[in-house]
């Protein structure tokens, strides 16, 4: 949930994890934020640190967007 200044309501983003694909930008440890759908999709990697870094990075984008 992202809450901003008092005039704006809080916004909830749904986070999902999935197996990586061969698509550009969807390799292991990478993520994508859909601002319209309010979702963050993260491709699993074998390195949990990469997964957390991807989540933090996309959360940062979502906060800036909102």
N, C-alpha and C positions, 0 to 999 in steps of 0.2 A: 504494500500500500504506500502510495506517495501522496503526501499532504503538503500543500504549499501555503501561500499567504491566505489570510482569512477569507478573502472574497471568492476563492476557488475551492470547489469540493475536493475531497480526497479521491484518488484514482487507484484502482486495483489492477495490477498486472498478474497474469497467470504465467507460471514458469513450467515448462515441460522439458523433458530430456528424451532424446531419441538416439538410435544407432546412427553413426556417421554415414554419409553417402559419398559418392564421387562428385557431387555437384560442387562447383566453385563456392567457397564460403561456407560449406557444410561438412568440412573435414573434422576429425576428432579434435575436441577442445575448442571448437569454434561455435559461435552463436549468432542469432539473428533476432532483432526486435521488430515486431509489427506494431506500430504506434496506433493504427486504426483499430486493430483487434485487441490491443492491450495485452499482447503475449510476448514472451521471451522463450525462444526455442534453443536448446543447447544440445550439441552433438557430444555424446559420451566420449571420453578418452580413457586411456589406462592410467593417466596421471590425474589424481583428484585435485592437485594444485591447479592444473590447467583448467579444469572444470570450474573451480571457484573463481579463477581469474576471468574466465569468460562471463560468468554470472555477474561479477562486480563491474566489468566493462559495460555490459549491456544494461545493467541497472543504472549506471552513470548516464548512459544515453537517454534512458527513459526519464530520469529525473530532469535532465536538461530540456527534453521535449515538453514535459508537462510544466 
